[in-house]
């Protein structure tokens, strides 16, 4: 057997890239395994070849369903120009629990879902890291804002973030390369918000710079060290472990092209495949010391799955300003302008019948139909919401599929009612017409109505999974009897296995999770290489 590598990273997206970068720059020999393919910047990112190529297309969705993307075609970001950046559902099936609809939107390619990401970069404060201590529900994070602040800064300074300091208690300020550009309508709306909504402080969105060459910068930095290798088409099946010590010894994967099974030895493994996929791999990594899955001595591997609530409103406006001449149609960060962090239950119970809070994110005058805002809220982590393996369903490579169960509780339903009220207040107070389908054809309106149950809950929120902000399943905490990972993202049962993506989140605060995923991953990569954390 060959000499073990220092580190194998599973996944090449937001988490995996940062683990690899920090570890390789500190001297570690790193192998990254990516299930999908390498993208060709010219072929995979062409300019739209017809009017509306970047808009919702009923015909494109129908054709995608026929080709095997029956779940992916429900995503708001699924358009003719992005369809190939979503995976094939026939090859990659999953199941759901009884009465638990879940839309799992996925990408399999180098860079993962970063190519579809809105790039909102938000720091989480101790008001949310320690929310359980204030309201008594669940667990607080076993770390503080001070622990992550230097890693937030490292990510922001390396990638570049546009935004501005706002001094809002539950939205810590970061390092910004310059202001995030707003439309004239957005500047006017921010001024009106300050006057008419003084209890709801608003600011500009905080957006990571667009990767114009289509290659995630952390992967380029890792490759520049000469100590990094990326293998695409490597479908990870399981993590191998020592039957005596329980520690990881390497990773087994299936070559997507040849179907050959390959095992690579390593001293450390970083699981960064995205929440549900990471949990699926851990559950499938049964071994002598891990009969119920790797890291499952507590019985909680796969449990406490969460995903953001999302309620969406939009309408038509005259005189759309657009996003500037020469706008890159794959620059999804430029679709967002204004951000309102949670104004509910901030450090105290507001008496509105639900715990935790939600934010508002949107734009005015940037793109059709004219304006949009979405409310993004925390789903409480509950043990019954979970990821399991479905032994009756396998993917195209013979690996057991995930079974996903996530149901909203009365807390979420009460929050949705308040979200709808806030969005109605926004529309009425600031003169934004609430007519999402105002410019659509009769056929589009009919299709929208018929497809509604596939996308929306009866209360009007997007079906669980649709926010693409899933977290949990390998939750961090200090007690090995209850928690799967520790405060350093290491499995309690196998400390040389590091779960660095949002599977490790013990709660899912209202903030977009991307920046926190990267900060945790950077910290873990540095620690793996012995660089401290």
C-alpha positions as CSV (number, residue, x, y, z in Angstrom):
1,X,0.0,0.0,0.0
2,X,1.2,3.5,-0.8
3,X,2.3,6.0,1.8
4,X,-0.8,7.6,3.3
5,X,-1.6,11.2,2.2
6,X,-1.8,13.8,4.9
7,X,-5.4,14.7,4.0
8,X,-8.2,13.6,1.7
9,X,-11.0,16.2,1.1
10,X,-14.4,14.9,-0.1
11,X,-16.1,17.6,-2.1
12,X,-14.8,20.7,-4.0
13,X,-17.3,23.3,-3.1
14,X,-17.4,26.1,-0.5
15,X,-16.1,23.9,2.3
16,X,-13.7,21.6,0.5
17,X,-11.8,24.3,-1.3
18,X,-11.0,26.1,2.0
19,X,-9.9,23.0,3.9
20,X,-7.6,22.1,1.0
21,X,-6.2,25.6,0.6
22,X,-5.3,26.1,4.2
23,X,-3.9,22.6,4.7
24,X,-1.8,22.6,1.5
25,X,-0.4,26.1,2.1
26,X,0.8,24.9,5.5
27,X,2.6,21.9,4.0
28,X,0.1,19.1,3.9
29,X,-0.2,16.8,0.9
30,X,-3.8,17.0,-0.1
31,X,-6.0,14.9,-2.4
32,X,-9.5,16.2,-3.3
33,X,-12.2,13.8,-4.5
34,X,-15.0,15.3,-6.5
35,X,-17.9,13.1,-7.8
36,X,-18.6,15.4,-10.7
37,X,-16.7,16.6,-13.7
38,X,-14.4,19.5,-14.4
39,X,-16.1,22.4,-16.1
40,X,-15.0,24.1,-19.4
41,X,-15.2,27.8,-18.9
42,X,-16.0,28.4,-22.6
43,X,-18.4,25.5,-23.2
44,X,-20.2,25.4,-19.8
45,X,-20.8,29.2,-19.4
46,X,-22.0,30.4,-22.8
47,X,-23.9,33.6,-23.2
48,X,-27.7,33.0,-23.5
49,X,-28.5,32.4,-27.1
50,X,-32.0,33.8,-27.0
51,X,-34.0,36.4,-25.2
52,X,-35.1,35.1,-21.8
53,X,-32.4,32.5,-21.6
54,X,-31.7,33.4,-18.0
55,X,-35.4,33.6,-17.0
56,X,-37.8,30.9,-15.8
57,X,-38.9,28.9,-18.8
58,X,-41.8,26.5,-18.5
59,X,-40.7,24.6,-21.7
60,X,-37.1,24.2,-20.4
61,X,-38.4,22.8,-17.1
62,X,-40.7,20.3,-18.9
63,X,-37.8,19.2,-21.2
64,X,-35.5,18.8,-18.1
65,X,-38.1,16.6,-16.4
66,X,-38.2,14.3,-19.4
67,X,-34.4,14.1,-19.3
68,X,-34.2,13.1,-15.6
69,X,-34.1,16.4,-13.7
70,X,-37.6,16.1,-12.2
71,X,-36.6,17.6,-8.8
72,X,-33.9,20.0,-10.0
73,X,-36.3,21.7,-12.5
74,X,-38.3,23.0,-9.5
75,X,-35.5,25.3,-8.4
76,X,-35.8,29.0,-8.8
77,X,-32.3,29.1,-10.2
78,X,-33.0,26.5,-12.9
79,X,-33.0,28.1,-16.3
80,X,-31.9,27.2,-19.8
81,X,-28.5,28.6,-19.1
82,X,-28.0,26.8,-15.8
83,X,-29.7,23.4,-16.3
84,X,-26.5,21.6,-16.9
85,X,-25.1,22.8,-13.6
86,X,-27.7,20.7,-11.8
87,X,-27.3,16.9,-11.5
88,X,-29.5,14.1,-12.9
89,X,-32.1,12.9,-10.5
90,X,-32.4,9.4,-12.1
91,X,-28.8,8.8,-11.4
92,X,-28.8,10.3,-8.0
93,X,-32.2,9.5,-6.4
94,X,-33.3,10.1,-2.8
95,X,-36.5,9.3,-0.9
96,X,-38.4,11.2,1.8
97,X,-40.3,10.2,4.9
98,X,-44.1,9.9,4.9
99,X,-45.7,13.3,4.3
100,X,-42.3,15.0,4.3
101,X,-41.8,16.7,0.9
102,X,-38.2,17.8,0.4
103,X,-36.6,19.4,-2.7
104,X,-32.9,18.5,-2.7
105,X,-31.2,20.8,-5.2
106,X,-27.7,19.5,-6.1
107,X,-24.7,20.0,-8.3
108,X,-22.0,17.6,-9.1
109,X,-19.0,19.4,-10.7
110,X,-15.8,21.0,-9.6
111,X,-16.8,23.9,-7.5
112,X,-20.2,22.4,-6.6
113,X,-23.0,24.8,-6.1
114,X,-20.6,27.8,-6.0
115,X,-21.4,28.3,-9.7
116,X,-25.1,29.0,-8.7
117,X,-24.6,30.8,-5.5
118,X,-25.8,34.3,-4.7
119,X,-22.6,34.9,-2.7
120,X,-24.2,36.6,0.3
121,X,-21.4,36.7,2.9
122,X,-22.9,37.2,6.4
123,X,-21.2,36.8,9.8
124,X,-23.1,35.2,12.7
125,X,-23.1,36.9,16.1
126,X,-23.2,35.5,19.6
127,X,-26.8,36.5,19.7
128,X,-27.4,33.6,17.4
129,X,-24.5,31.3,18.3
130,X,-25.8,31.3,21.9
131,X,-29.6,31.6,21.2
132,X,-30.4,28.4,23.1
133,X,-29.0,30.0,26.2
134,X,-31.5,32.8,25.9
135,X,-34.6,30.9,24.8
136,X,-33.9,27.4,26.2
137,X,-34.5,25.5,23.0
138,X,-31.8,23.0,21.9
139,X,-28.1,23.6,22.1
140,X,-25.9,26.6,21.7
141,X,-22.8,26.4,19.4
142,X,-19.7,25.2,21.3
143,X,-17.8,28.2,20.0
144,X,-18.2,31.9,20.1
145,X,-18.0,34.8,17.6
146,X,-14.5,35.5,18.9
147,X,-13.4,32.0,17.8
148,X,-14.5,32.5,14.2
149,X,-13.9,36.3,13.8
150,X,-10.3,35.8,12.5
151,X,-11.4,33.1,10.1
152,X,-14.3,35.2,8.8
153,X,-11.7,38.0,8.2
154,X,-9.3,35.6,6.4
155,X,-12.1,34.4,4.0
156,X,-13.3,38.0,3.4
157,X,-9.9,39.4,2.7
158,X,-8.9,36.6,0.4
159,X,-12.1,36.4,-1.7
160,X,-13.1,40.1,-1.5
161,X,-16.5,41.3,-0.3
162,X,-18.5,44.3,-1.3
163,X,-20.6,45.9,1.4
164,X,-20.5,48.5,4.2
165,X,-20.3,48.6,7.9
166,X,-23.7,49.0,9.5
167,X,-23.2,48.5,13.3
168,X,-26.1,46.1,13.6
169,X,-25.9,43.9,16.7
170,X,-26.9,40.6,15.1
171,X,-24.9,41.2,11.9
172,X,-21.3,41.8,12.7
173,X,-19.4,43.9,10.3
174,X,-16.5,42.5,8.2
175,X,-13.8,43.6,5.8
176,X,-15.1,45.1,2.6
177,X,-13.2,45.9,-0.6
178,X,-15.8,48.7,-1.4
179,X,-19.5,49.4,-1.3
180,X,-22.0,47.1,-2.9
181,X,-23.5,49.0,-5.8
182,X,-27.2,49.8,-5.5
183,X,-29.8,50.9,-8.1
184,X,-31.3,54.4,-7.6
185,X,-34.5,52.7,-6.5
186,X,-32.7,50.7,-3.8
187,X,-30.9,53.8,-2.5
188,X,-34.3,55.5,-2.2
189,X,-35.8,52.5,-0.5
190,X,-33.0,52.3,2.0
191,X,-33.6,55.9,2.9
192,X,-37.3,55.3,3.3
193,X,-36.7,52.2,5.4
194,X,-34.6,54.2,7.9
195,X,-37.4,56.7,8.2
196,X,-40.5,54.4,8.3
197,X,-39.0,51.2,9.7
198,X,-36.6,52.5,12.4
199,X,-36.9,49.2,14.4
200,X,-35.7,47.2,11.4
201,X,-32.2,48.3,10.6
202,X,-31.3,47.7,6.9
203,X,-28.1,47.8,5.0
204,X,-26.7,46.8,1.6
205,X,-26.1,43.1,0.9
206,X,-22.6,41.8,1.4
207,X,-21.5,40.0,-1.7
208,X,-18.3,38.0,-2.4
209,X,-16.5,38.9,-5.6
210,X,-17.6,37.0,-8.7
211,X,-15.2,34.4,-10.0
212,X,-15.1,35.5,-13.6
213,X,-12.8,32.6,-14.7
214,X,-15.3,30.1,-13.2
215,X,-12.6,28.5,-10.9
216,X,-13.0,28.9,-7.1
217,X,-10.1,30.9,-5.9
218,X,-9.3,28.5,-3.0
219,X,-8.8,25.7,-5.4
220,X,-6.4,27.8,-7.5
221,X,-4.5,28.7,-4.3
222,X,-4.3,25.0,-3.2
223,X,-3.0,24.0,-6.7
224,X,-0.4,26.7,-6.6
225,X,1.3,24.9,-3.6
226,X,2.3,21.9,-5.7
227,X,1.0,19.7,-2.9
228,X,-2.6,19.4,-4.1
229,X,-4.3,17.0,-6.5
230,X,-7.9,17.0,-7.6
231,X,-9.6,13.9,-8.9
232,X,-12.9,14.5,-10.6
233,X,-15.4,11.7,-11.4
234,X,-14.6,10.1,-8.0
235,X,-17.9,9.0,-6.4
236,X,-17.1,8.5,-2.7
237,X,-18.7,5.4,-1.3
238,X,-17.3,5.2,2.3
239,X,-14.5,6.2,4.7
240,X,-12.4,3.2,5.8
241,X,-11.5,2.8,9.4
242,X,-9.2,0.8,11.6
243,X,-11.4,-1.9,13.4
244,X,-9.3,-1.6,16.5
245,X,-8.9,2.2,17.0
246,X,-11.9,3.4,15.0
247,X,-9.8,6.0,13.3
248,X,-10.1,6.7,9.6
249,X,-7.5,5.0,7.4
250,X,-8.6,6.3,4.0
251,X,-11.4,6.7,1.5
252,X,-13.0,4.3,-1.0
253,X,-14.5,5.8,-4.1
254,X,-15.9,4.5,-7.4
255,X,-14.5,5.8,-10.7
256,X,-17.5,7.3,-12.4
257,X,-16.2,6.3,-15.9
258,X,-14.7,2.9,-15.3
259,X,-16.8,1.8,-12.2
260,X,-13.5,0.7,-10.7
261,X,-13.4,0.8,-6.8
262,X,-10.4,2.6,-5.5
263,X,-9.2,3.0,-1.9
264,X,-6.7,5.7,-1.0
265,X,-5.0,5.8,2.4
266,X,-4.8,9.0,4.4
267,X,-4.0,10.3,7.9
268,X,-6.9,12.7,7.9
269,X,-10.3,13.0,6.1
270,X,-12.3,16.1,5.6
271,X,-16.0,15.5,4.8
272,X,-17.2,18.5,2.8
273,X,-19.7,17.0,0.3
274,X,-22.6,19.2,1.5
275,X,-24.9,18.5,4.4
276,X,-27.0,15.6,3.3
277,X,-24.4,14.0,1.1
278,X,-21.8,14.2,3.9
279,X,-24.2,12.5,6.3
280,X,-25.0,9.9,3.8
281,X,-21.3,9.0,3.4
282,X,-20.8,8.8,7.2
283,X,-23.8,6.6,7.6
284,X,-22.5,4.3,4.8
285,X,-19.1,4.1,6.5
286,X,-20.0,1.3,8.9
287,X,-17.1,-0.6,10.4
288,X,-15.9,-2.6,13.4
289,X,-16.0,0.3,15.9
290,X,-18.8,2.0,14.0
291,X,-21.7,-0.5,13.4
292,X,-24.3,2.2,12.9
293,X,-22.2,4.6,10.8
294,X,-19.0,6.5,11.3
295,X,-19.4,8.9,14.2
296,X,-22.8,7.6,15.4
297,X,-22.1,6.3,18.9
298,X,-24.5,9.0,20.2
299,X,-27.3,7.8,17.8
300,X,-27.6,11.3,16.5
301,X,-25.8,11.1,13.2
302,X,-28.3,12.3,10.7
303,X,-30.6,13.9,13.2
304,X,-31.4,17.6,13.8
305,X,-31.5,18.3,10.1
306,X,-32.6,21.9,9.3
307,X,-33.2,24.1,6.3
308,X,-34.1,27.8,6.1
309,X,-37.7,28.8,5.8
310,X,-38.1,31.0,2.7
311,X,-41.1,33.1,1.7
312,X,-40.9,34.9,-1.6
313,X,-42.7,38.0,-2.9
314,X,-42.1,39.9,-6.1
315,X,-43.8,42.4,-8.4
316,X,-43.6,44.5,-11.5
317,X,-42.1,48.0,-11.7
318,X,-41.6,50.4,-14.6
319,X,-38.2,51.5,-15.7
320,X,-36.0,48.6,-14.6
321,X,-32.4,49.9,-14.4
322,X,-30.7,46.5,-14.8
323,X,-27.3,45.4,-13.6
324,X,-25.0,47.4,-15.8
325,X,-23.7,47.1,-19.3
326,X,-21.8,43.9,-20.0
327,X,-23.3,42.2,-17.0
328,X,-22.2,38.5,-16.7
329,X,-25.4,36.4,-16.8
330,X,-23.7,33.9,-14.4
331,X,-23.0,36.6,-11.8
332,X,-25.9,35.7,-9.4
333,X,-24.5,37.9,-6.6
334,X,-25.5,41.0,-8.5
335,X,-29.2,40.1,-8.2
336,X,-29.3,41.1,-4.5
337,X,-29.2,44.7,-3.2
338,X,-30.8,45.2,0.3
339,X,-30.5,43.2,3.4
340,X,-32.5,43.5,6.6
341,X,-31.2,41.2,9.4
342,X,-33.7,39.6,11.8
343,X,-35.7,42.1,13.8
344,X,-37.7,39.4,15.7
345,X,-36.6,38.0,19.0
346,X,-33.3,39.8,19.0
347,X,-32.0,39.0,22.5
348,X,-35.5,38.7,23.9
349,X,-38.9,37.1,23.2
350,X,-41.1,39.4,21.2
351,X,-44.2,37.5,22.2
352,X,-45.2,36.6,18.6
353,X,-45.6,32.9,19.2
354,X,-42.4,31.6,17.7
355,X,-38.7,31.3,18.7
356,X,-35.7,32.8,16.7
357,X,-36.0,35.1,13.7
358,X,-35.8,35.8,10.0
359,X,-34.1,38.3,7.6
360,X,-35.3,40.0,4.5
361,X,-33.2,40.0,1.3
362,X,-34.1,41.6,-2.0
363,X,-33.6,44.0,-4.8
364,X,-35.5,46.8,-6.6
365,X,-35.0,47.8,-10.2
366,X,-32.3,45.2,-11.1
367,X,-34.2,42.5,-13.0
368,X,-37.6,41.3,-14.1
369,X,-40.3,41.6,-13.1
370,X,-39.0,44.7,-11.1
371,X,-38.6,43.9,-7.5
372,X,-38.3,40.9,-5.2
373,X,-37.8,40.2,-1.5
374,X,-37.6,36.9,0.4
375,X,-37.9,36.3,4.1
376,X,-35.3,33.8,5.3
377,X,-35.9,32.2,8.7
378,X,-34.5,29.7,11.1
379,X,-36.0,26.2,11.3
380,X,-35.6,24.8,14.8
381,X,-33.4,21.7,15.0
382,X,-35.5,18.7,16.0
383,X,-34.4,15.0,16.4
384,X,-37.2,13.7,14.2
385,X,-35.9,15.8,11.2
386,X,-33.2,13.6,9.9
387,X,-31.2,11.9,7.1
388,X,-31.1,8.1,6.9
389,X,-30.1,5.5,4.4
390,X,-32.8,3.9,2.3
391,X,-31.6,0.3,1.7
392,X,-34.3,-0.2,-1.0
393,X,-33.0,2.6,-3.2
394,X,-29.5,3.0,-4.7
395,X,-27.8,5.5,-7.0
396,X,-26.3,4.8,-10.4
397,X,-23.1,3.5,-8.7
398,X,-24.8,1.1,-6.3
399,X,-24.5,3.3,-3.2
400,X,-27.5,3.4,-0.8
401,X,-29.6,6.6,-1.3
402,X,-30.4,9.1,1.3
403,X,-33.9,9.2,2.9
404,X,-34.7,12.7,4.0
405,X,-37.4,13.7,6.6
406,X,-38.0,17.3,7.4
407,X,-41.4,18.6,8.6
408,X,-42.2,22.0,9.8
409,X,-43.5,22.4,13.3
410,X,-45.9,24.9,14.7
411,X,-42.9,27.2,15.4
412,X,-42.2,27.4,11.7
413,X,-45.8,27.8,10.7
414,X,-46.1,30.8,13.1
415,X,-43.0,32.3,11.7
416,X,-44.3,31.9,8.1
417,X,-47.4,33.8,9.1
418,X,-45.3,36.6,10.5
419,X,-43.1,36.5,7.4
420,X,-46.1,37.0,5.1
421,X,-47.3,39.9,7.2
422,X,-43.9,41.6,7.1
423,X,-43.6,41.2,3.3
424,X,-47.2,42.6,2.9
425,X,-46.2,45.5,5.1
426,X,-43.1,46.0,3.0
427,X,-45.1,46.0,-0.2
428,X,-47.8,48.4,1.1
429,X,-45.5,50.8,3.1
430,X,-43.0,51.3,0.2
431,X,-45.4,51.1,-2.8
432,X,-44.1,47.9,-4.3
433,X,-46.9,46.2,-6.3
434,X,-47.3,42.5,-5.2
435,X,-48.0,41.0,-8.6
436,X,-45.3,38.4,-9.3
437,X,-47.0,37.1,-12.5
438,X,-48.1,40.4,-13.8
439,X,-46.0,40.2,-17.0
440,X,-46.3,36.4,-17.6
441,X,-48.4,34.8,-20.3
442,X,-51.6,32.9,-19.5
443,X,-49.8,29.6,-20.1
444,X,-47.1,30.5,-17.6
445,X,-49.7,31.6,-15.0
446,X,-51.5,28.3,-15.4
447,X,-48.3,26.2,-15.2
448,X,-47.4,28.2,-12.1
449,X,-50.7,27.4,-10.5
450,X,-50.5,23.6,-11.4
451,X,-46.9,23.3,-10.2
452,X,-47.5,25.2,-6.9
453,X,-47.8,22.1,-4.7
454,X,-44.4,20.9,-5.9
455,X,-42.8,24.2,-4.7
456,X,-44.9,25.7,-1.9
457,X,-46.3,24.5,1.5
458,X,-49.9,25.2,2.2
459,X,-48.8,28.2,4.3
460,X,-47.0,29.8,1.3
461,X,-43.3,29.0,2.2
462,X,-41.0,27.1,-0.2
463,X,-41.0,23.4,0.5
464,X,-38.2,22.3,2.8
465,X,-34.9,22.0,1.0
466,X,-35.7,24.7,-1.5
467,X,-33.6,27.4,0.1
468,X,-30.5,25.2,-0.5
469,X,-29.4,26.2,3.0
470,X,-29.6,22.7,4.7
471,X,-27.6,22.2,7.9
472,X,-27.3,19.6,10.7
473,X,-27.0,15.9,10.8
474,X,-23.5,15.9,12.4
475,X,-24.1,18.6,14.9
476,X,-21.2,20.0,16.9
477,X,-21.1,20.0,20.7
478,X,-19.0,19.2,23.7
479,X,-20.8,16.0,24.8
480,X,-19.8,12.8,22.9
481,X,-23.0,11.1,24.3
482,X,-25.2,13.6,22.4
483,X,-23.1,15.3,19.7
484,X,-21.4,14.0,16.6
485,X,-18.6,16.5,16.1
486,X,-16.7,18.7,18.5
487,X,-16.0,22.4,18.5
488,X,-13.2,21.8,16.0
489,X,-15.4,19.9,13.5
490,X,-13.8,16.6,14.5
491,X,-15.9,13.4,14.9
492,X,-15.9,12.5,18.6
493,X,-15.7,8.9,17.6
494,X,-12.8,9.3,15.1
495,X,-11.0,12.6,15.6
496,X,-9.0,12.4,12.4
497,X,-12.3,12.8,10.5
498,X,-13.4,16.4,10.1
499,X,-16.9,17.3,9.1
500,X,-16.3,20.9,7.8
501,X,-19.5,21.8,5.9
502,X,-22.9,22.8,7.4
503,X,-23.7,19.3,8.5
504,X,-21.8,20.4,11.6
505,X,-24.1,23.3,12.4
506,X,-26.1,22.7,15.6
507,X,-28.5,25.5,14.6
508,X,-29.4,27.3,11.4
509,X,-29.6,31.0,12.2
510,X,-31.3,33.4,9.7
511,X,-27.9,34.3,8.0
512,X,-27.0,32.7,4.7
513,X,-24.6,30.0,5.9
514,X,-21.9,30.2,3.1
515,X,-19.4,32.5,4.9
516,X,-19.6,30.5,8.1
517,X,-19.0,27.2,6.2
518,X,-15.9,28.7,4.7
519,X,-14.6,30.1,8.0
520,X,-15.1,26.8,9.8
521,X,-13.4,25.0,6.9
522,X,-10.4,27.3,6.8
523,X,-9.9,26.9,10.5
524,X,-10.1,23.1,10.2
525,X,-7.7,23.0,7.3
526,X,-5.1,25.0,9.3
527,X,-5.5,22.7,12.3
528,X,-5.2,19.5,10.2
529,X,-1.8,20.8,8.9
530,X,-0.7,21.8,12.4
531,X,-1.0,25.5,11.8
532,X,-3.2,26.2,14.8
533,X,-6.8,27.3,14.9
